[in-house]
Amino acid sequence: MKKDLKGKVRMIADFLGKKLSDESTSEIAEECTFQSMKKSIQKAILTVFKTDSVQNPFVRQGKTSGWKEYFTVAQNENFDQTVYPGWIRDSGLKVEFK
């Protein structure tokens, strides 16, 4: 999605049988960026939980390969080989791992 967000928005719209203008596609893609969603979540955390999202971060960094900061290579290989294939079986998804 990070490589072609607008293309993925169009793909989802097509799947749902909806036609989107180029302007609508761009607006939706902008609202779906990490920074935009992070801002919305931070506002909700402040409103609902009455706390500052800086003190209680709900959203991390929004970058690929963030797992490397939390899991060992062996843990990741185990997940990739035993857990993940079952989760995406029959989904048609193709995920590029870095």
Biopython code that builds the backbone (N, CA, C, O; Angstrom):
import numpy as np
from Bio.PDB.StructureBuilder import StructureBuilder

atoms = [
    (1, "MET", "N", (0.815, -1.187, 0.000)),
    (1, "MET", "CA", (0.000, 0.000, 0.000)),
    (1, "MET", "C", (0.864, 1.258, 0.000)),
    (1, "MET", "O", (0.482, 2.283, -0.566)),
    (2, "LYS", "N", (2.023, 1.174, 0.634)),
    (2, "LYS", "CA", (2.880, 2.354, 0.694)),
    (2, "LYS", "C", (3.411, 2.723, -0.686)),
    (2, "LYS", "O", (3.675, 3.893, -0.959)),
    (3, "LYS", "N", (3.566, 1.728, -1.554)),
    (3, "LYS", "CA", (4.109, 2.000, -2.881)),
    (3, "LYS", "C", (3.090, 2.670, -3.794)),
    (3, "LYS", "O", (3.460, 3.504, -4.620)),
    (4, "ASP", "N", (1.802, 2.318, -3.658)),
    (4, "ASP", "CA", (0.782, 2.830, -4.570)),
    (4, "ASP", "C", (-0.562, 2.923, -3.858)),
    (4, "ASP", "O", (-1.465, 2.133, -4.134)),
    (5, "LEU", "N", (-0.701, 3.871, -2.952)),
    (5, "LEU", "CA", (-1.916, 4.001, -2.154)),
    (5, "LEU", "C", (-3.134, 4.303, -3.022)),
    (5, "LEU", "O", (-4.193, 3.705, -2.826)),
    (6, "LYS", "N", (-2.999, 5.216, -3.971)),
    (6, "LYS", "CA", (-4.134, 5.542, -4.844)),
    (6, "LYS", "C", (-4.579, 4.319, -5.641)),
    (6, "LYS", "O", (-5.775, 4.098, -5.833)),
    (7, "GLY", "N", (-3.619, 3.529, -6.100)),
    (7, "GLY", "CA", (-3.948, 2.318, -6.840)),
    (7, "GLY", "C", (-4.727, 1.328, -5.977)),
    (7, "GLY", "O", (-5.649, 0.669, -6.458)),
    (8, "LYS", "N", (-4.355, 1.229, -4.712)),
    (8, "LYS", "CA", (-5.065, 0.324, -3.790)),
    (8, "LYS", "C", (-6.465, 0.855, -3.479)),
    (8, "LYS", "O", (-7.403, 0.070, -3.335)),
    (9, "VAL", "N", (-6.615, 2.168, -3.374)),
    (9, "VAL", "CA", (-7.946, 2.758, -3.171)),
    (9, "VAL", "C", (-8.835, 2.418, -4.357)),
    (9, "VAL", "O", (-9.991, 2.035, -4.177)),
    (10, "ARG", "N", (-8.304, 2.555, -5.575)),
    (10, "ARG", "CA", (-9.073, 2.201, -6.774)),
    (10, "ARG", "C", (-9.431, 0.716, -6.783)),
    (10, "ARG", "O", (-10.546, 0.344, -7.149)),
    (11, "MET", "N", (-8.485, -0.128, -6.379)),
    (11, "MET", "CA", (-8.717, -1.567, -6.360)),
    (11, "MET", "C", (-9.860, -1.918, -5.379)),
    (11, "MET", "O", (-10.716, -2.745, -5.694)),
    (12, "ILE", "N", (-9.866, -1.297, -4.215)),
    (12, "ILE", "CA", (-10.927, -1.548, -3.235)),
    (12, "ILE", "C", (-12.272, -1.036, -3.762)),
    (12, "ILE", "O", (-13.293, -1.707, -3.616)),
    (13, "ALA", "N", (-12.268, 0.139, -4.366)),
    (13, "ALA", "CA", (-13.497, 0.692, -4.930)),
    (13, "ALA", "C", (-14.042, -0.233, -6.023)),
    (13, "ALA", "O", (-15.244, -0.496, -6.076)),
    (14, "ASP", "N", (-13.167, -0.717, -6.883)),
    (14, "ASP", "CA", (-13.589, -1.657, -7.931)),
    (14, "ASP", "C", (-14.195, -2.901, -7.319)),
    (14, "ASP", "O", (-15.237, -3.373, -7.775)),
    (15, "PHE", "N", (-13.556, -3.439, -6.292)),
    (15, "PHE", "CA", (-14.048, -4.636, -5.621)),
    (15, "PHE", "C", (-15.452, -4.399, -5.058)),
    (15, "PHE", "O", (-16.302, -5.289, -5.091)),
    (16, "LEU", "N", (-15.683, -3.194, -4.544)),
    (16, "LEU", "CA", (-16.985, -2.847, -3.971)),
    (16, "LEU", "C", (-17.995, -2.405, -5.027)),
    (16, "LEU", "O", (-19.152, -2.128, -4.710)),
    (17, "GLY", "N", (-17.548, -2.338, -6.300)),
    (17, "GLY", "CA", (-18.433, -1.933, -7.379)),
    (17, "GLY", "C", (-18.728, -0.445, -7.377)),
    (17, "GLY", "O", (-19.783, -0.018, -7.845)),
    (18, "LYS", "N", (-17.805, 0.345, -6.856)),
    (18, "LYS", "CA", (-17.984, 1.801, -6.782)),
    (18, "LYS", "C", (-17.065, 2.495, -7.775)),
    (18, "LYS", "O", (-15.922, 2.084, -7.975)),
    (19, "LYS", "N", (-17.573, 3.538, -8.384)),
    (19, "LYS", "CA", (-16.751, 4.342, -9.285)),
    (19, "LYS", "C", (-16.329, 5.601, -8.544)),
    (19, "LYS", "O", (-17.147, 6.282, -7.925)),
    (20, "LEU", "N", (-15.030, 5.897, -8.620)),
    (20, "LEU", "CA", (-14.495, 7.087, -7.963)),
    (20, "LEU", "C", (-13.844, 8.005, -8.985)),
    (20, "LEU", "O", (-13.180, 7.548, -9.915)),
    (21, "SER", "N", (-14.039, 9.292, -8.800)),
    (21, "SER", "CA", (-13.332, 10.260, -9.630)),
    (21, "SER", "C", (-11.882, 10.300, -9.178)),
    (21, "SER", "O", (-11.544, 9.810, -8.101)),
    (22, "ASP", "N", (-11.031, 10.885, -10.004)),
    (22, "ASP", "CA", (-9.623, 11.033, -9.615)),
    (22, "ASP", "C", (-9.512, 11.884, -8.354)),
    (22, "ASP", "O", (-8.666, 11.628, -7.496)),
    (23, "GLU", "N", (-10.371, 12.900, -8.247)),
    (23, "GLU", "CA", (-10.343, 13.776, -7.068)),
    (23, "GLU", "C", (-10.726, 13.000, -5.805)),
    (23, "GLU", "O", (-10.069, 13.136, -4.773)),
    (24, "SER", "N", (-11.780, 12.194, -5.881)),
    (24, "SER", "CA", (-12.199, 11.398, -4.729)),
    (24, "SER", "C", (-11.135, 10.384, -4.343)),
    (24, "SER", "O", (-10.879, 10.159, -3.160)),
    (25, "THR", "N", (-10.520, 9.777, -5.344)),
    (25, "THR", "CA", (-9.456, 8.807, -5.084)),
    (25, "THR", "C", (-8.312, 9.473, -4.332)),
    (25, "THR", "O", (-7.788, 8.912, -3.369)),
    (26, "SER", "N", (-7.927, 10.655, -4.764)),
    (26, "SER", "CA", (-6.845, 11.391, -4.101)),
    (26, "SER", "C", (-7.218, 11.773, -2.675)),
    (26, "SER", "O", (-6.393, 11.665, -1.769)),
    (27, "GLU", "N", (-8.464, 12.222, -2.469)),
    (27, "GLU", "CA", (-8.907, 12.607, -1.128)),
    (27, "GLU", "C", (-8.908, 11.409, -0.176)),
    (27, "GLU", "O", (-8.463, 11.512, 0.967)),
    (28, "ILE", "N", (-9.410, 10.280, -0.659)),
    (28, "ILE", "CA", (-9.444, 9.076, 0.177)),
    (28, "ILE", "C", (-8.017, 8.629, 0.490)),
    (28, "ILE", "O", (-7.708, 8.285, 1.631)),
    (29, "ALA", "N", (-7.155, 8.635, -0.515)),
    (29, "ALA", "CA", (-5.763, 8.228, -0.303)),
    (29, "ALA", "C", (-5.092, 9.127, 0.728)),
    (29, "ALA", "O", (-4.330, 8.646, 1.567)),
    (30, "GLU", "N", (-5.366, 10.417, 0.674)),
    (30, "GLU", "CA", (-4.773, 11.350, 1.649)),
    (30, "GLU", "C", (-5.261, 11.038, 3.064)),
    (30, "GLU", "O", (-4.475, 11.069, 4.011)),
    (31, "GLU", "N", (-6.550, 10.738, 3.211)),
    (31, "GLU", "CA", (-7.096, 10.405, 4.523)),
    (31, "GLU", "C", (-6.558, 9.069, 5.044)),
    (31, "GLU", "O", (-6.586, 8.813, 6.248)),
    (32, "CYS", "N", (-6.074, 8.230, 4.147)),
    (32, "CYS", "CA", (-5.561, 6.905, 4.521)),
    (32, "CYS", "C", (-4.050, 6.884, 4.744)),
    (32, "CYS", "O", (-3.482, 5.826, 5.011)),
    (33, "THR", "N", (-3.404, 8.024, 4.638)),
    (33, "THR", "CA", (-1.968, 8.048, 4.914)),
    (33, "THR", "C", (-1.745, 7.809, 6.396)),
    (33, "THR", "O", (-2.633, 8.050, 7.214)),
    (34, "PHE", "N", (-0.581, 7.344, 6.731)),
    (34, "PHE", "CA", (-0.267, 7.082, 8.129)),
    (34, "PHE", "C", (-0.409, 8.344, 8.966)),
    (34, "PHE", "O", (-1.012, 8.318, 10.038)),
    (35, "GLN", "N", (0.143, 9.440, 8.480)),
    (35, "GLN", "CA", (0.112, 10.688, 9.260)),
    (35, "GLN", "C", (-1.317, 11.151, 9.527)),
    (35, "GLN", "O", (-1.628, 11.603, 10.630)),
    (36, "SER", "N", (-2.188, 11.041, 8.524)),
    (36, "SER", "CA", (-3.577, 11.465, 8.699)),
    (36, "SER", "C", (-4.303, 10.575, 9.701)),
    (36, "SER", "O", (-5.027, 11.071, 10.565)),
    (37, "MET", "N", (-4.111, 9.267, 9.589)),
    (37, "MET", "CA", (-4.773, 8.361, 10.523)),
    (37, "MET", "C", (-4.210, 8.513, 11.931)),
    (37, "MET", "O", (-4.949, 8.416, 12.911)),
    (38, "LYS", "N", (-2.911, 8.750, 12.032)),
    (38, "LYS", "CA", (-2.290, 8.942, 13.347)),
    (38, "LYS", "C", (-2.888, 10.171, 14.031)),
    (38, "LYS", "O", (-3.177, 10.151, 15.228)),
    (39, "LYS", "N", (-3.068, 11.241, 13.255)),
    (39, "LYS", "CA", (-3.646, 12.458, 13.803)),
    (39, "LYS", "C", (-5.070, 12.204, 14.320)),
    (39, "LYS", "O", (-5.440, 12.682, 15.392)),
    (40, "SER", "N", (-5.847, 11.460, 13.563)),
    (40, "SER", "CA", (-7.222, 11.145, 13.971)),
    (40, "SER", "C", (-7.240, 10.300, 15.236)),
    (40, "SER", "O", (-8.047, 10.535, 16.135)),
    (41, "ILE", "N", (-6.354, 9.321, 15.302)),
    (41, "ILE", "CA", (-6.298, 8.447, 16.471)),
    (41, "ILE", "C", (-5.841, 9.234, 17.698)),
    (41, "ILE", "O", (-6.376, 9.047, 18.791)),
    (42, "GLN", "N", (-4.856, 10.111, 17.522)),
    (42, "GLN", "CA", (-4.379, 10.919, 18.642)),
    (42, "GLN", "C", (-5.498, 11.808, 19.181)),
    (42, "GLN", "O", (-5.630, 11.986, 20.392)),
    (43, "LYS", "N", (-6.293, 12.360, 18.281)),
    (43, "LYS", "CA", (-7.410, 13.208, 18.698)),
    (43, "LYS", "C", (-8.438, 12.374, 19.469)),
    (43, "LYS", "O", (-8.966, 12.825, 20.485)),
    (44, "ALA", "N", (-8.719, 11.169, 18.991)),
    (44, "ALA", "CA", (-9.680, 10.289, 19.661)),
    (44, "ALA", "C", (-9.177, 9.875, 21.039)),
    (44, "ALA", "O", (-9.953, 9.824, 21.993)),
    (45, "ILE", "N", (-7.898, 9.583, 21.146)),
    (45, "ILE", "CA", (-7.324, 9.200, 22.438)),
    (45, "ILE", "C", (-7.471, 10.344, 23.436)),
    (45, "ILE", "O", (-7.840, 10.129, 24.590)),
    (46, "LEU", "N", (-7.185, 11.540, 22.989)),
    (46, "LEU", "CA", (-7.310, 12.707, 23.867)),
    (46, "LEU", "C", (-8.767, 12.906, 24.282)),
    (46, "LEU", "O", (-9.047, 13.195, 25.446)),
    (47, "THR", "N", (-9.692, 12.752, 23.339)),
    (47, "THR", "CA", (-11.111, 12.963, 23.612)),
    (47, "THR", "C", (-11.701, 11.866, 24.488)),
    (47, "THR", "O", (-12.371, 12.152, 25.481)),
    (48, "VAL", "N", (-11.456, 10.620, 24.126)),
    (48, "VAL", "CA", (-12.088, 9.492, 24.820)),
    (48, "VAL", "C", (-11.407, 9.163, 26.138)),
    (48, "VAL", "O", (-12.067, 8.980, 27.161)),
    (49, "PHE", "N", (-10.085, 9.088, 26.107)),
    (49, "PHE", "CA", (-9.359, 8.651, 27.293)),
    (49, "PHE", "C", (-8.812, 9.798, 28.137)),
    (49, "PHE", "O", (-8.236, 9.581, 29.203)),
    (50, "LYS", "N", (-9.001, 11.015, 27.647)),
    (50, "LYS", "CA", (-8.534, 12.202, 28.379)),
    (50, "LYS", "C", (-7.060, 12.117, 28.739)),
    (50, "LYS", "O", (-6.644, 12.485, 29.837)),
    (51, "THR", "N", (-6.282, 11.623, 27.787)),
    (51, "THR", "CA", (-4.849, 11.504, 27.997)),
    (51, "THR", "C", (-4.118, 11.952, 26.744)),
    (51, "THR", "O", (-4.686, 11.960, 25.652)),
    (52, "ASP", "N", (-2.897, 12.312, 26.902)),
    (52, "ASP", "CA", (-2.056, 12.770, 25.797)),
    (52, "ASP", "C", (-1.452, 11.558, 25.103)),
    (52, "ASP", "O", (-0.851, 10.703, 25.753)),
    (53, "SER", "N", (-1.609, 11.482, 23.785)),
    (53, "SER", "CA", (-1.089, 10.330, 23.046)),
    (53, "SER", "C", (0.433, 10.273, 23.047)),
    (53, "SER", "O", (1.007, 9.227, 22.744)),
    (54, "VAL", "N", (1.101, 11.380, 23.384)),
    (54, "VAL", "CA", (2.562, 11.362, 23.482)),
    (54, "VAL", "C", (2.976, 10.547, 24.709)),
    (54, "VAL", "O", (3.955, 9.802, 24.670)),
    (55, "GLN", "N", (2.224, 10.698, 25.788)),
    (55, "GLN", "CA", (2.510, 9.939, 27.003)),
    (55, "GLN", "C", (2.106, 8.476, 26.864)),
    (55, "GLN", "O", (2.736, 7.595, 27.449)),
    (56, "ASN", "N", (1.060, 8.219, 26.094)),
    (56, "ASN", "CA", (0.544, 6.867, 25.889)),
    (56, "ASN", "C", (0.422, 6.607, 24.397)),
    (56, "ASN", "O", (-0.689, 6.596, 23.868)),
    (57, "PRO", "N", (1.529, 6.398, 23.710)),
    (57, "PRO", "CA", (1.468, 6.252, 22.247)),
    (57, "PRO", "C", (0.711, 4.997, 21.839)),
    (57, "PRO", "O", (1.050, 3.888, 22.253)),
    (58, "PHE", "N", (-0.310, 5.188, 21.026)),
    (58, "PHE", "CA", (-1.114, 4.073, 20.523)),
    (58, "PHE", "C", (-0.591, 3.628, 19.167)),
    (58, "PHE", "O", (-0.678, 2.452, 18.813)),
    (59, "VAL", "N", (-0.052, 4.568, 18.417)),
    (59, "VAL", "CA", (0.435, 4.309, 17.076)),
    (59, "VAL", "C", (1.953, 4.449, 17.080)),
    (59, "VAL", "O", (2.500, 5.410, 17.621)),
    (60, "ARG", "N", (2.618, 3.483, 16.472)),
    (60, "ARG", "CA", (4.077, 3.536, 16.490)),
    (60, "ARG", "C", (4.594, 4.466, 15.392)),
    (60, "ARG", "O", (4.296, 5.660, 15.417)),
    (61, "GLN", "N", (5.358, 3.949, 14.435)),
    (61, "GLN", "CA", (6.045, 4.825, 13.490)),
    (61, "GLN", "C", (5.489, 4.790, 12.075)),
    (61, "GLN", "O", (5.766, 5.699, 11.292)),
    (62, "GLY", "N", (4.724, 3.784, 11.727)),
    (62, "GLY", "CA", (4.143, 3.725, 10.394)),
    (62, "GLY", "C", (5.151, 3.452, 9.303)),
    (62, "GLY", "O", (5.027, 3.970, 8.193)),
    (63, "LYS", "N", (6.131, 2.656, 9.604)),
    (63, "LYS", "CA", (7.143, 2.342, 8.596)),
    (63, "LYS", "C", (7.206, 0.829, 8.410)),
    (63, "LYS", "O", (6.796, 0.059, 9.279)),
    (64, "THR", "N", (7.723, 0.430, 7.273)),
    (64, "THR", "CA", (7.891, -0.994, 7.024)),
    (64, "THR", "C", (9.093, -1.506, 7.801)),
    (64, "THR", "O", (9.995, -0.742, 8.144)),
    (65, "SER", "N", (9.098, -2.781, 8.070)),
    (65, "SER", "CA", (10.192, -3.479, 8.765)),
    (65, "SER", "C", (10.320, -3.086, 10.231)),
    (65, "SER", "O", (11.375, -3.303, 10.827)),
    (66, "GLY", "N", (9.282, -2.516, 10.829)),
    (66, "GLY", "CA", (9.331, -2.136, 12.233)),
    (66, "GLY", "C", (9.460, -3.338, 13.159)),
    (66, "GLY", "O", (9.876, -3.200, 14.309)),
    (67, "TRP", "N", (9.101, -4.519, 12.654)),
    (67, "TRP", "CA", (9.195, -5.729, 13.474)),
    (67, "TRP", "C", (10.609, -5.974, 13.961)),
    (67, "TRP", "O", (10.811, -6.584, 15.011)),
    (68, "LYS", "N", (11.588, -5.501, 13.204)),
    (68, "LYS", "CA", (12.989, -5.753, 13.550)),
    (68, "LYS", "C", (13.366, -5.161, 14.907)),
    (68, "LYS", "O", (14.341, -5.584, 15.528)),
    (69, "GLU", "N", (12.585, -4.179, 15.359)),
    (69, "GLU", "CA", (12.843, -3.567, 16.658)),
    (69, "GLU", "C", (12.237, -4.379, 17.806)),
    (69, "GLU", "O", (12.546, -4.129, 18.971)),
    (70, "TYR", "N", (11.382, -5.343, 17.484)),
    (70, "TYR", "CA", (10.650, -6.071, 18.515)),
    (70, "TYR", "C", (10.890, -7.584, 18.516)),
    (70, "TYR", "O", (10.762, -8.232, 19.555)),
    (71, "PHE", "N", (11.237, -8.149, 17.351)),
    (71, "PHE", "CA", (11.388, -9.590, 17.225)),
    (71, "PHE", "C", (12.768, -9.961, 16.726)),
    (71, "PHE", "O", (13.398, -9.210, 15.982)),
    (72, "THR", "N", (13.226, -11.116, 17.140)),
    (72, "THR", "CA", (14.502, -11.615, 16.618)),
    (72, "THR", "C", (14.250, -12.173, 15.223)),
    (72, "THR", "O", (13.103, -12.393, 14.835)),
    (73, "VAL", "N", (15.316, -12.399, 14.478)),
    (73, "VAL", "CA", (15.197, -12.988, 13.148)),
    (73, "VAL", "C", (14.549, -14.368, 13.266)),
    (73, "VAL", "O", (13.697, -14.722, 12.450)),
    (74, "ALA", "N", (14.943, -15.143, 14.269)),
    (74, "ALA", "CA", (14.384, -16.494, 14.455)),
    (74, "ALA", "C", (12.875, -16.427, 14.742)),
    (74, "ALA", "O", (12.112, -17.228, 14.201)),
    (75, "GLN", "N", (12.445, -15.493, 15.575)),
    (75, "GLN", "CA", (11.019, -15.351, 15.854)),
    (75, "GLN", "C", (10.252, -14.984, 14.585)),
    (75, "GLN", "O", (9.169, -15.511, 14.333)),
    (76, "ASN", "N", (10.814, -14.087, 13.797)),
    (76, "ASN", "CA", (10.161, -13.679, 12.563)),
    (76, "ASN", "C", (10.093, -14.828, 11.561)),
    (76, "ASN", "O", (9.062, -15.028, 10.920)),
    (77, "GLU", "N", (11.178, -15.582, 11.421)),
    (77, "GLU", "CA", (11.172, -16.721, 10.506)),
    (77, "GLU", "C", (10.124, -17.745, 10.934)),
    (77, "GLU", "O", (9.424, -18.301, 10.087)),
    (78, "ASN", "N", (10.007, -18.001, 12.233)),
    (78, "ASN", "CA", (9.001, -18.929, 12.731)),
    (78, "ASN", "C", (7.596, -18.439, 12.375)),
    (78, "ASN", "O", (6.761, -19.218, 11.917)),
    (79, "PHE", "N", (7.340, -17.161, 12.585)),
    (79, "PHE", "CA", (6.040, -16.583, 12.248)),
    (79, "PHE", "C", (5.758, -16.713, 10.754)),
    (79, "PHE", "O", (4.677, -17.145, 10.356)),
    (80, "ASP", "N", (6.743, -16.334, 9.924)),
    (80, "ASP", "CA", (6.567, -16.383, 8.473)),
    (80, "ASP", "C", (6.302, -17.792, 7.966)),
    (80, "ASP", "O", (5.550, -17.971, 7.008)),
    (81, "GLN", "N", (6.909, -18.794, 8.594)),
    (81, "GLN", "CA", (6.795, -20.166, 8.116)),
    (81, "GLN", "C", (5.613, -20.927, 8.707)),
    (81, "GLN", "O", (5.078, -21.825, 8.057)),
    (82, "THR", "N", (5.194, -20.590, 9.925)),
    (82, "THR", "CA", (4.171, -21.402, 10.572)),
    (82, "THR", "C", (2.837, -20.690, 10.814)),
    (82, "THR", "O", (1.783, -21.315, 10.690)),
    (83, "VAL", "N", (2.857, -19.433, 11.147)),
    (83, "VAL", "CA", (1.625, -18.733, 11.504)),
    (83, "VAL", "C", (1.009, -18.013, 10.307)),
    (83, "VAL", "O", (-0.155, -18.229, 9.968)),
    (84, "TYR", "N", (1.793, -17.169, 9.684)),
    (84, "TYR", "CA", (1.290, -16.286, 8.630)),
    (84, "TYR", "C", (0.660, -17.021, 7.454)),
    (84, "TYR", "O", (-0.397, -16.599, 6.985)),
    (85, "PRO", "N", (1.265, -18.111, 6.951)),
    (85, "PRO", "CA", (0.648, -18.794, 5.806)),
    (85, "PRO", "C", (-0.805, -19.215, 6.064)),
    (85, "PRO", "O", (-1.633, -19.155, 5.155)),
    (86, "GLY", "N", (-1.114, -19.632, 7.275)),
    (86, "GLY", "CA", (-2.485, -19.997, 7.604)),
    (86, "GLY", "C", (-3.425, -18.809, 7.620)),
    (86, "GLY", "O", (-4.597, -18.926, 7.263)),
    (87, "TRP", "N", (-2.906, -17.668, 8.036)),
    (87, "TRP", "CA", (-3.740, -16.467, 8.097)),
    (87, "TRP", "C", (-4.152, -15.975, 6.719)),
    (87, "TRP", "O", (-5.286, -15.533, 6.534)),
    (88, "ILE", "N", (-3.244, -16.046, 5.751)),
    (88, "ILE", "CA", (-3.554, -15.467, 4.440)),
    (88, "ILE", "C", (-3.993, -16.500, 3.403)),
    (88, "ILE", "O", (-4.332, -16.141, 2.275)),
    (89, "ARG", "N", (-3.989, -17.785, 3.780)),
    (89, "ARG", "CA", (-4.398, -18.823, 2.836)),
    (89, "ARG", "C", (-5.754, -18.453, 2.239)),
    (89, "ARG", "O", (-6.659, -18.028, 2.957)),
    (90, "ASP", "N", (-5.888, -18.612, 0.957)),
    (90, "ASP", "CA", (-7.131, -18.342, 0.215)),
    (90, "ASP", "C", (-7.515, -16.864, 0.153)),
    (90, "ASP", "O", (-8.610, -16.543, -0.310)),
    (91, "SER", "N", (-6.654, -15.963, 0.601)),
    (91, "SER", "CA", (-7.012, -14.541, 0.566)),
    (91, "SER", "C", (-6.663, -13.888, -0.769)),
    (91, "SER", "O", (-7.239, -12.864, -1.134)),
    (92, "GLY", "N", (-5.722, -14.482, -1.492)),
    (92, "GLY", "CA", (-5.274, -13.876, -2.737)),
    (92, "GLY", "C", (-4.257, -12.767, -2.522)),
    (92, "GLY", "O", (-3.801, -12.150, -3.485)),
    (93, "LEU", "N", (-3.897, -12.507, -1.270)),
    (93, "LEU", "CA", (-2.937, -11.436, -0.971)),
    (93, "LEU", "C", (-1.522, -11.891, -1.258)),
    (93, "LEU", "O", (-1.157, -13.040, -1.009)),
    (94, "LYS", "N", (-0.742, -10.983, -1.780)),
    (94, "LYS", "CA", (0.680, -11.215, -1.968)),
    (94, "LYS", "C", (1.394, -10.093, -1.227)),
    (94, "LYS", "O", (1.217, -8.915, -1.537)),
    (95, "VAL", "N", (2.202, -10.475, -0.245)),
    (95, "VAL", "CA", (2.858, -9.478, 0.599)),
    (95, "VAL", "C", (4.349, -9.529, 0.361)),
    (95, "VAL", "O", (4.953, -10.602, 0.344)),
    (96, "GLU", "N", (4.935, -8.365, 0.179)),
    (96, "GLU", "CA", (6.377, -8.253, -0.016)),
    (96, "GLU", "C", (7.033, -7.976, 1.330)),
    (96, "GLU", "O", (6.792, -6.937, 1.946)),
    (97, "PHE", "N", (7.859, -8.908, 1.778)),
    (97, "PHE", "CA", (8.558, -8.727, 3.037)),
    (97, "PHE", "C", (9.932, -8.125, 2.782)),
    (97, "PHE", "O", (10.587, -8.449, 1.791)),
    (98, "LYS", "N", (10.363, -7.246, 3.681)),
    (98, "LYS", "CA", (11.696, -6.644, 3.561)),
    (98, "LYS", "C", (12.516, -7.062, 4.729)),
    (98, "LYS", "O", (13.678, -6.672, 4.838)),
]
sb = StructureBuilder()
sb.init_structure("model")
sb.init_model(0)
sb.init_chain("A")
sb.init_seg("    ")
for serial, (resi, resn, name, xyz) in enumerate(atoms, 1):
    if name == "N":
        sb.init_residue(resn, " ", resi, " ")
    sb.init_atom(name, np.array(xyz, "f"), 0.0, 1.0, " ", f" {name:<3s}", serial, name[0])
structure = sb.get_structure()
